[in-house]
Amino acid sequence: MTTTDTVNATGVTARAAPGVTAPPRHTVAPRSSLKARGEQITLATIIVLPLTALAAAVPLLWNRWISWQDVLLAATMYMITGHGVTIGFHRYFTHRGFKTSRPVRVALAIAGNMAIEGPVIRWVADHRRHHAFSDKDGDPHSPWRYGTGTWAVARGLWHAHIGWLFDVEQTDQRRYAPDLLDDADMVRVSRMFAVCAAVSLAAPALIGGLWRGSFEGALQAFFWASLVRVALLHHVTWSTNSICHVVGKHPYKSRDRSGNVWPLAFLSMGESWHNLHHAEPTLARHGVKPWQLDTSAYLIKLLETLRIVHDVRWPDPERIRAKEVQPTS
């Protein structure tokens, strides 16, 4: 039997074990405008209500169960761990959007581990598999898994958002992340996932307790800067898998249903400019228009200016124009 090659979006060829073949790629039937509108309303409710409730809780509990120290700690940890995923796990390890040194590679992997979304090698393997079969059979978290009807899409959204994490089937890491499995540093960092997760949860409590000089301060910091921060980051990341593959604008040609969802741009650190990302996966910047907020790209640019990263794959205007969907007359 021959070996099947799957070329992922990083430019790395992932080799399947002998006898393993790529799943068939089916197309997805177009939706009616009425169904699309219903899905948009449902998704808007899912996005807005939890965030509104969280935003309302802050002023109601201000100076009773939340302080500016808690907010600052939560924002700092969100920025560190979130960009560990978006810059480290995603744009660097998965798609090779830039090059950097060994110490920075390790730091990015540790920061990503601290987001508690899984070890770096598993995360990368899952995401490369997603790109290999985006919105088709073989995609680990496509919202179109069950079809296009209302109930099917609802089931698919649950699967894409969180249900896929409980699948018995695991992505073959040797097939999709052989480069990381052959990297001793990445293997060690992946094995340190539990330690990174513990530090991510414990550090805010320790800092908050010392800062405010009380056990209550430590408890508040743990609640807001550990538990709430991790939960918010998880749901924003998962929303890229679910919401950004059901609704949004599609200004660029891609072979799937990835869309740009601007309300998520700030919290997702630029990841919700998802349509161009699937059209040009290896780019270090996803929001290419001046008004498209992409803090991950801004930080990569800063690191490039400081010569911490190099050979950054910035968008080529001519290539981007060629990817644009032309309006039909």
TILUMTOR-685448 format. One record per atom (N, C-alpha, C): x, y negated, z negated. Coordinates in steps of 0.2 Angstrom, whole numbers, padded with zeros to 4 digits, always signed. Layout:
REM TILUMTOR-685448
XYZ;...
***
This chain:
REM TILUMTOR-685448
+0004+0006+0000;+0000+0000+0000;+0004-0006+0000;+0002-0012+0003;+0006-0018+0004;+0004-0022-0002;+0008-0027-0003;+0007-0032-0008;+0003-0038-0005;-0002-0040-0009;-0006-0046-0007;-0003-0053-0010;-0002-0058-0005;+0001-0064-0008;-0005-0069-0008;-0005-0073-0014;-0010-0078-0014;-0006-0084-0015;-0007-0089-0010;-0003-0095-0011;-0007-0100-0015;-0005-0102-0021;-0009-0107-0025;-0007-0114-0023;-0010-0119-0026;-0010-0126-0024;-0003-0129-0027;+0001-0125-0030;+0008-0128-0032;+0013-0127-0027;+0011-0123-0022;+0017-0121-0017;+0020-0115-0019;+0019-0112-0025;+0022-0106-0027;+0018-0100-0024;+0021-0095-0021;+0017-0090-0019;+0016-0085-0025;+0010-0083-0027;+0009-0079-0032;+0008-0072-0029;+0012-0067-0031;+0011-0060-0028;+0007-0056-0032;+0002-0053-0029;-0003-0048-0033;+0001-0041-0033;-0001-0037-0038;+0002-0031-0039;-0001-0027-0032;+0003-0021-0031;+0001-0017-0025;-0006-0015-0026;-0010-0015-0020;-0016-0013-0020;-0022-0018-0023;-0019-0024-0025;-0024-0029-0027;-0025-0033-0021;-0032-0034-0020;-0033-0039-0014;-0037-0045-0017;-0037-0050-0013;-0040-0056-0015;-0048-0055-0014;-0052-0058-0018;-0059-0057-0018;-0061-0061-0012;-0067-0059-0009;-0069-0062-0003;-0072-0069-0004;-0071-0074+0000;-0073-0081-0001;-0080-0082+0003;-0085-0083-0001;-0091-0084+0002;-0093-0092+0002;-0097-0094+0006;-0099-0101+0006;-0105-0102+0002;-0106-0108+0000;-0112-0109-0005;-0117-0113-0001;-0123-0111-0001;-0128-0114+0003;-0130-0121+0000;-0131-0126+0005;-0132-0133+0002;-0139-0133-0002;-0139-0138-0006;-0145-0139-0011;-0150-0144-0008;-0156-0144-0010;-0161-0149-0008;-0159-0155-0012;-0161-0161-0009;-0160-0168-0013;-0164-0168-0019;-0170-0164-0020;-0174-0164-0026;-0170-0160-0031;-0167-0155-0029;-0164-0151-0034;-0157-0154-0036;-0154-0158-0032;-0148-0161-0033;-0150-0167-0038;-0155-0170-0037;-0157-0176-0042;-0159-0173-0049;-0162-0167-0049;-0164-0164-0056;-0158-0162-0059;-0153-0159-0056;-0146-0157-0059;-0143-0164-0061;-0143-0169-0058;-0140-0175-0060;-0143-0178-0066;-0149-0178-0067;-0153-0180-0073;-0151-0176-0079;-0151-0169-0078;-0149-0164-0083;-0142-0165-0085;-0137-0166-0081;-0130-0167-0082;-0129-0174-0086;-0133-0179-0084;-0132-0185-0087;-0134-0185-0094;-0139-0181-0095;-0142-0180-0102;-0136-0177-0106;-0133-0171-0103;-0128-0167-0107;-0122-0172-0109;-0120-0176-0104;-0115-0181-0105;-0116-0186-0110;-0122-0189-0109;-0123-0196-0113;-0125-0194-0120;-0130-0190-0121;-0132-0189-0128;-0127-0187-0133;-0123-0182-0132;-0118-0181-0138;-0113-0187-0139;-0111-0190-0133;-0107-0196-0134;-0110-0202-0138;-0117-0203-0136;-0120-0208-0139;-0121-0206-0147;-0123-0200-0148;-0123-0198-0155;-0117-0199-0159;-0111-0198-0156;-0105-0199-0159;-0103-0206-0160;-0105-0210-0155;-0104-0217-0155;-0108-0220-0161;-0114-0218-0161;-0119-0221-0167;-0116-0219-0174;-0113-0213-0174;-0111-0211-0181;-0106-0215-0184;-0101-0218-0179;-0096-0222-0182;-0098-0228-0186;-0102-0232-0183;-0104-0238-0187;-0108-0236-0193;-0112-0231-0192;-0116-0229-0198;-0112-0227-0204;-0107-0224-0202;-0102-0221-0208;-0096-0225-0209;-0096-0231-0206;-0090-0235-0207;-0089-0237-0214;-0083-0236-0216;-0080-0238-0223;-0084-0233-0228;-0087-0228-0226;-0090-0223-0231;-0087-0216-0229;-0087-0215-0223;-0084-0208-0221;-0080-0209-0215;-0078-0215-0213;-0073-0216-0208;-0070-0223-0208;-0064-0223-0207;-0060-0229-0208;-0056-0231-0201;-0053-0236-0201;-0049-0238-0195;-0043-0234-0194;-0040-0231-0200;-0035-0226-0200;-0037-0220-0197;-0043-0218-0198;-0045-0211-0195;-0046-0212-0187;-0049-0218-0185;-0049-0219-0178;-0043-0220-0175;-0038-0223-0178;-0031-0224-0175;-0028-0217-0175;-0028-0213-0180;-0025-0206-0180;-0029-0202-0174;-0035-0202-0174;-0039-0198-0169;-0037-0200-0162;-0037-0207-0161;-0035-0209-0154;-0028-0207-0152;-0023-0208-0157;-0016-0206-0156;-0015-0198-0154;-0019-0194-0158;-0018-0187-0157;-0022-0185-0150;-0027-0188-0149;-0031-0187-0142;-0026-0189-0137;-0023-0194-0137;-0018-0197-0132;-0013-0192-0131;-0009-0190-0136;-0004-0185-0136;-0006-0178-0133;-0011-0175-0136;-0013-0168-0134;-0016-0168-0128;-0020-0174-0126;-0024-0174-0120;-0019-0175-0114;-0014-0179-0115;-0009-0180-0109;-0005-0174-0109;-0004-0170-0115;+0000-0164-0114;-0003-0159-0109;-0010-0159-0109;-0014-0155-0104;-0014-0158-0097;-0016-0165-0097;-0016-0167-0090;-0010-0168-0086;-0005-0171-0090;+0002-0172-0087;+0006-0166-0087;+0006-0162-0093;+0010-0156-0094;+0007-0150-0091;+0002-0147-0094;-0001-0141-0091;-0003-0142-0084;-0007-0147-0082;-0010-0148-0076;-0005-0150-0070;-0003-0157-0071;+0000-0160-0065;+0007-0158-0064;+0010-0155-0070;+0017-0153-0070;+0018-0145-0069;+0016-0142-0074;+0017-0134-0074;+0012-0131-0068;+0006-0133-0068;+0002-0130-0063;+0004-0132-0056;+0004-0138-0054;+0004-0141-0048;+0011-0144-0046;+0016-0144-0050;+0023-0147-0049;+0023-0154-0045;+0019-0158-0049;+0018-0165-0046;+0024-0169-0047;+0029-0167-0051;+0035-0170-0052;+0040-0166-0055;+0047-0168-0056;+0052-0164-0059;+0055-0167-0065;+0057-0163-0069;+0060-0166-0075;+0065-0162-0079;+0068-0164-0084;+0073-0160-0088;+0070-0154-0092;+0074-0150-0095;+0072-0145-0099;+0069-0147-0105;+0072-0152-0109;+0069-0154-0115;+0062-0157-0114;+0061-0161-0109;+0054-0164-0107;+0049-0158-0105;+0052-0153-0102;+0047-0148-0100;+0045-0144-0107;+0049-0143-0111;+0047-0140-0118;+0042-0145-0122;+0044-0151-0122;+0040-0156-0125;+0033-0156-0122;+0032-0156-0116;+0026-0156-0113;+0022-0150-0114;+0025-0144-0114;+0022-0138-0116;+0019-0138-0123;+0023-0140-0127;+0021-0140-0135;+0015-0145-0135;+0015-0151-0132;+0010-0156-0133;+0004-0153-0130;+0004-0149-0124;-0002-0146-0121;-0004-0140-0126;+0000-0136-0129;-0002-0131-0134;-0006-0134-0139;-0004-0140-0141;-0007-0143-0147;-0015-0146-0146;-0016-0146-0139;-0023-0147-0137;-0028-0141-0139;-0025-0136-0141;-0029-0129-0143;-0033-0127-0137;-0031-0127-0131;-0035-0125-0125;-0032-0118-0123;-0027-0115-0127;-0024-0109-0125;-0017-0110-0123;-0013-0105-0123;-0005-0106-0122;-0004-0108-0115;+0002-0111-0114;+0003-0114-0108;+0003-0109-0102;+0006-0103-0103;+0006-0099-0097;-0001-0096-0095;-0005-0095-0100;-0012-0093-0099;-0016-0098-0095;-0015-0105-0098;-0019-0110-0095;-0017-0111-0088;-0011-0111-0086;-0008-0112-0079;-0011-0106-0075;-0010-0100-0077;-0013-0095-0073;-0020-0095-0071;-0024-0097-0076;-0031-0098-0075;-0033-0104-0070;-0029-0109-0071;-0030-0115-0066;-0028-0114-0059;-0022-0110-0058;-0020-0108-0052;-0025-0104-0048;-0028-0099-0052;-0033-0095-0049;-0039-0099-0047;-0041-0103-0051;-0046-0108-0050;-0045-0111-0043;-0040-0114-0042;-0038-0117-0035;-0038-0112-0029;-0036-0106-0031;-0035-0101-0025;-0042-0099-0023;-0047-0099-0027;-0054-0097-0025;-0059-0102-0028;-0058-0109-0027;-0062-0114-0030;-0069-0113-0027;-0074-0112-0032;-0081-0112-0031;-0083-0106-0026;-0079-0101-0026;-0080-0095-0022;-0079-0089-0027;-0081-0083-0024;-0079-0077-0028;-0072-0077-0030;-0070-0075-0037;-0064-0075-0039;-0062-0081-0043;-0066-0087-0043;-0065-0093-0047;-0067-0091-0054;-0063-0092-0059;-0064-0090-0066;-0070-0094-0069;-0071-0100-0066;-0076-0105-0069;-0079-0109-0064;-0082-0106-0059;-0087-0109-0055;-0094-0110-0057;-0097-0116-0057;-0104-0117-0059;-0109-0114-0054;-0106-0112-0048;-0110-0109-0043;-0110-0101-0043;-0108-0098-0048;-0107-0091-0049;-0113-0087-0048;-0119-0090-0050;-0125-0086-0050;-0130-0089-0044;-0128-0094-0040;-0132-0096-0035;-0134-0103-0036;-0139-0105-0032;-0141-0112-0031;-0147-0114-0034;-0151-0110-0036;-0158-0111-0040;-0157-0115-0046;-0162-0118-0049;-0162-0122-0055;-0159-0118-0061;-0162-0112-0062;-0160-0107-0067;-0153-0105-0066;-0151-0103-0060;-0144-0101-0058;-0139-0106-0059;-0141-0112-0058;-0136-0118-0059;-0135-0119-0066;-0141-0118-0070;-0140-0119-0077;-0136-0114-0080;-0137-0108-0078;-0132-0102-0081;-0125-0104-0078;-0124-0106-0072;-0118-0107-0070;-0114-0113-0073;-0118-0118-0075;-0115-0123-0079;-0112-0121-0086;-0116-0117-0089;-0114-0114-0095;-0108-0110-0095;-0108-0106-0089;-0102-0102-0088;-0096-0106-0087;-0097-0111-0082;-0091-0115-0081;-0088-0119-0086;-0093-0121-0091;-0091-0126-0096;-0088-0122-0102;-0091-0116-0104;-0088-0113-0110;-0088-0105-0109;-0094-0103-0106;-0095-0096-0106;-0089-0092-0103;-0085-0094-0098;-0080-0091-0095;-0074-0089-0100;-0074-0093-0105;-0068-0092-0110;-0069-0085-0113;-0076-0083-0113;-0077-0076-0117;-0077-0070-0112;-0075-0071-0106;-0075-0066-0101;-0070-0061-0103;-0072-0054-0103;-0067-0049-0104;-0061-0049-0099;-0063-0050-0093;-0058-0051-0088;-0053-0056-0089;-0047-0055-0089;-0042-0060-0090;-0038-0061-0083;-0036-0067-0082;-0032-0069-0076;-0025-0065-0077;-0023-0062-0071;-0016-0059-0071;-0011-0064-0071;-0007-0065-0076;-0002-0070-0077;+0004-0068-0072;+0006-0062-0071;+0011-0061-0067;+0010-0062-0060;+0003-0062-0058;+0001-0064-0051;+0001-0071-0050;-0002-0075-0055;-0003-0082-0054;+0002-0087-0057;+0006-0084-0062;+0011-0089-0065;+0018-0085-0066;+0020-0082-0061;+0027-0078-0062;+0033-0083-0063;+0032-0089-0061;+0038-0094-0062;+0038-0095-0070;+0033-0096-0073;+0033-0097-0080;+0034-0091-0085;+0032-0085-0082;+0034-0079-0086;+0041-0078-0085;+0045-0080-0080;+0052-0079-0079;+0056-0085-0083;+0052-0089-0086;+0055-0095-0089;+0055-0094-0097;+0061-0092-0100;+0062-0090-0107;+0059-0096-0112;+0060-0102-0110;+0057-0107-0114;+0049-0107-0114;+0046-0106-0108;+0039-0106-0108;+0036-0100-0112;+0039-0094-0111;+0037-0088-0115;+0037-0090-0122;+0043-0093-0125;+0043-0094-0132;+0038-0099-0134;+0037-0105-0130;+0032-0110-0132;+0025-0106-0132;+0023-0102-0127;+0017-0099-0127;+0016-0094-0133;+0021-0091-0135;+0021-0087-0141;+0020-0091-0147;+0022-0097-0147;+0021-0102-0153;+0014-0106-0153;+0009-0103-0149;+0003-0107-0148;-0001-0107-0155;-0001-0102-0159;-0004-0103-0166;-0001-0108-0170;+0006-0108-0170;+0010-0113-0174;+0008-0120-0171;+0008-0121-0165;+0006-0128-0162;-0001-0130-0164;-0006-0125-0164;-0012-0126-0166;-0013-0128-0173;-0009-0125-0177;-0010-0126-0184;-0007-0133-0186;-0001-0135-0182;+0002-0142-0183;-0003-0147-0181;-0006-0146-0175;-0011-0151-0172;-0017-0152-0177;-0019-0147-0181;-0025-0148-0185;-0022-0151-0192;-0016-0149-0194;-0014-0151-0201;-0011-0158-0201;-0007-0160-0196;-0004-0166-0196;-0008-0172-0197;-0014-0173-0194;-0018-0179-0196;-0020-0179-0203;-0022-0173-0206;-0024-0173-0213;-0018-0175-0217;-0012-0172-0216;-0006-0174-0220;-0005-0182-0219;-0005-0184-0213;-0003-0191-0212;-0009-0196-0215;-0015-0194-0214;-0021-0198-0217;-0020-0198-0225;-0019-0192-0228;-0018-0192-0235;-0013-0196-0238;-0007-0196-0235;-0001-0200-0237;-0003-0207-0236;-0006-0209-0230;-0007-0216-0228;-0012-0219-0233;-0017-0216-0235;-0022-0218-0239;-0021-0216-0247;-0017-0212-0248;-0015-0210-0255;-0020-0206-0258;-0024-0202-0255;-0029-0199-0258;-0031-0192-0254;-0034-0187-0258;-0037-0181-0255;-0042-0183-0250;-0047-0188-0252;-0052-0190-0248;-0050-0192-0241;-0044-0196-0242;-0041-0199-0235;-0039-0193-0231;-0036-0188-0234;-0034-0182-0230;-0040-0178-0227;-0045-0178-0231;-0051-0174-0229;-0054-0178-0223;-0055-0185-0223;-0058-0189-0218;-0054-0188-0212;-0047-0189-0212;-0043-0188-0207;-0043-0182-0203;-0044-0176-0207;-0045-0170-0204;-0051-0169-0200;-0056-0172-0203;-0063-0171-0200;-0063-0175-0193;-0060-0181-0193;-0061-0186-0187;-0055-0184-0182;-0049-0184-0185;-0043-0184-0181;-0041-0177-0179;-0044-0172-0182;-0043-0165-0181;-0049-0162-0177;-0054-0161-0181;-0060-0157-0179;-0064-0161-0173;-0065-0167-0174;-0069-0171-0169;-0065-0172-0163;-0059-0174-0164;-0054-0175-0159;-0053-0169-0154;-0052-0163-0157;-0051-0157-0153;-0058-0155-0150;-0064-0156-0153;-0070-0154-0150;-0071-0159-0144;-0070-0165-0145;-0071-0170-0139;-0067-0169-0133;-0060-0167-0135;-0055-0166-0129;-0057-0160-0126;-0059-0154-0129;-0062-0148-0126;-0067-0149-0122;-0072-0153-0124;-0078-0154-0120;-0077-0158-0114;-0072-0163-0114;-0071-0167-0109;-0067-0163-0104;-0062-0159-0106;-0058-0154-0101;-0063-0149-0098;-0068-0146-0102;-0072-0141-0099;-0077-0145-0094;-0079-0151-0095;-0083-0155-0091;-0080-0156-0084;-0073-0156-0083;-0070-0156-0077;-0072-0149-0073;-0072-0144-0077;-0074-0137-0073;-0081-0137-0071;-0085-0140-0075;-0092-0139-0074;-0095-0145-0071;-0096-0150-0074;-0099-0156-0071;-0096-0159-0065;-0089-0159-0064;-0086-0162-0058;-0086-0157-0052;-0089-0151-0053;-0090-0146-0048;-0098-0146-0046;-0102-0150-0049;-0109-0150-0047;-0111-0157-0045;-0109-0162-0048;-0111-0169-0046;-0105-0173-0045;-0106-0179-0042;-0101-0184-0041;-0100-0185-0033;-0096-0190-0032;-0095-0192-0025;-0090-0188-0022;-0090-0187-0015;-0086-0183-0011;-0083-0187-0005;-0078-0192-0007;-0075-0196-0001;-0070-0192+0003;-0067-0187+0000;-0062-0183+0004;-0064-0176+0005;-0061-0174+0011;-0062-0167+0013;-0059-0162+0008;-0063-0157+0006;-0060-0152+0002;-0065-0145+0003;-0062-0140+0002;-0066-0133+0004;-0070-0131-0002;-0072-0136-0007;-0076-0134-0012;-0081-0140-0014;-0084-0139-0020;-0089-0145-0022;-0086-0149-0027;-0080-0150-0027;-0077-0155-0032;-0079-0162-0031;-0081-0165-0036;-0083-0172-0035;-0080-0177-0040;-0080-0183-0038;-0078-0189-0043;-0083-0191-0047;-0082-0190-0054;-0087-0192-0059;-0084-0198-0063;-0085-0204-0061;-0082-0210-0064;-0083-0211-0072;-0089-0209-0074;-0090-0210-0082;-0085-0206-0086;-0082-0201-0083;-0078-0197-0087;-0070-0199-0086;-0069-0204-0082;-0062-0206-0080;-0058-0207-0086;-0060-0212-0091;-0056-0214-0096;-0055-0208-0101;-0060-0205-0103;-0059-0199-0108;-0055-0193-0105;-0056-0192-0099;-0052-0187-0095;-0045-0189-0093;-0043-0195-0094;-0037-0197-0093;-0035-0197-0085;-0040-0198-0081;-0040-0198-0074;-0041-0191-0071;-0043-0186-0074;-0044-0179-0071;-0051-0179-0068;-0056-0184-0069;-0062-0183-0066;-0063-0186-0059;-0057-0189-0057;-0056-0190-0050;-0055-0184-0046;-0059-0179-0046;-0058-0172-0045;-0058-0171-0038;-0062-0175-0034;-0062-0173-0027;-0056-0174-0023;-0052-0179-0024;-0046-0180-0021;-0041-0174-0024;-0041-0173-0030;-0037-0168-0033;-0037-0161-0029;-0044-0159-0028;-0044-0153-0024;-0043-0154-0017;-0043-0160-0014;-0041-0161-0007;-0033-0161-0007;-0030-0164-0012;-0022-0164-0012;-0020-0162-0019;-0020-0156-0020;-0019-0154-0027;-0012-0155-0030;-0007-0156-0026;+0000-0157-0029;+0001-0165-0031;-0003-0169-0030;-0002-0176-0031;-0002-0178-0038;+0003-0182-0040;+0003-0184-0047;-0002-0189-0049;-0005-0192-0045;-0011-0197-0046;-0017-0194-0043;-0022-0194-0047;-0029-0192-0044;-0033-0198-0042;-0033-0203-0046;-0037-0209-0045;-0033-0214-0040;-0034-0214-0034;-0029-0217-0029;-0032-0224-0028;-0038-0226-0029;-0040-0233-0028;-0038-0237-0034;-0037-0244-0033;-0034-0248-0038;-0039-0248-0044;-0045-0247-0043;-0050-0248-0049;-0051-0241-0052;-0048-0236-0049;-0049-0229-0052;-0044-0228-0058;-0047-0228-0064;-0043-0227-0070;-0040-0220-0070;-0033-0220-0071;-0030-0214-0071;-0024-0215-0076;-0025-0214-0083;-0019-0215-0087;-0014-0210-0087;-0015-0204-0084;-0010-0199-0084;-0005-0201-0078;-0008-0204-0073;-0003-0207-0068;+0001-0213-0070;-0002-0217-0074;+0001-0223-0077;+0007-0221-0081;+0006-0215-0085;+0011-0213-0089;+0017-0210-0085;+0015-0206-0080;+0020-0203-0076;+0024-0208-0073;+0021-0214-0070;+0025-0219-0067;+0029-0222-0072;+0027-0223-0079;+0032-0226-0084;+0038-0221-0085;+0036-0215-0085;+0042-0210-0086;+0047-0210-0080;+0044-0211-0074;+0048-0211-0068;+0052-0218-0069;+0050-0223-0071;+0053-0230-0071;+0059-0229-0076;+0058-0225-0082;+0063-0224-0087;+0067-0218-0085;+0067-0215-0079;+0071-0210-0076;+0070-0203-0081;+0065-0202-0084;+0063-0196-0087;+0061-0191-0083;+0057-0193-0078;+0055-0188-0072;+0057-0191-0066;+0057-0187-0061;+0059-0189-0054;+0056-0185-0049;+0057-0186-0042;+0054-0183-0037;+0046-0182-0038;+0043-0188-0040;+0036-0188-0041;+0032-0188-0034;+0027-0184-0034;+0023-0183-0028;+0017-0188-0028;+0019-0195-0026;+0014-0200-0026;+0010-0199-0019;+0003-0202-0019;-0001-0201-0013;+0002-0205-0007;+0002-0202-0001;+0004-0205+0005;-0002-0208+0008;-0002-0215+0009;-0008-0218+0011;-0011-0215+0018;-0006-0214+0022;-0008-0211+0029;-0012-0204+0028;-0009-0200+0024;-0011-0193+0023;-0018-0194+0019;-0019-0198+0015;-0025-0199+0011;-0031-0202+0016;-0029-0206+0020;-0034-0208+0025;-0036-0202+0030;-0032-0198+0031;-0033-0192+0035;-0038-0187+0032;-0038-0188+0025;-0042-0183+0021;-0049-0186+0020;-0050-0193+0022;-0057-0196+0021;-0062-0193+0025;-0068-0193+0022;-0074-0190+0025;-0077-0196+0029;-0077-0195+0036;-0080-0200+0040;-0087-0201+0040;-0090-0207+0039;-0097-0207+0039;-0101-0205+0046;-0106-0202+0045;-0110-0199+0051;-0114-0205+0053;-0115-0206+0060;-0119-0211+0063;-0126-0208+0064;
***
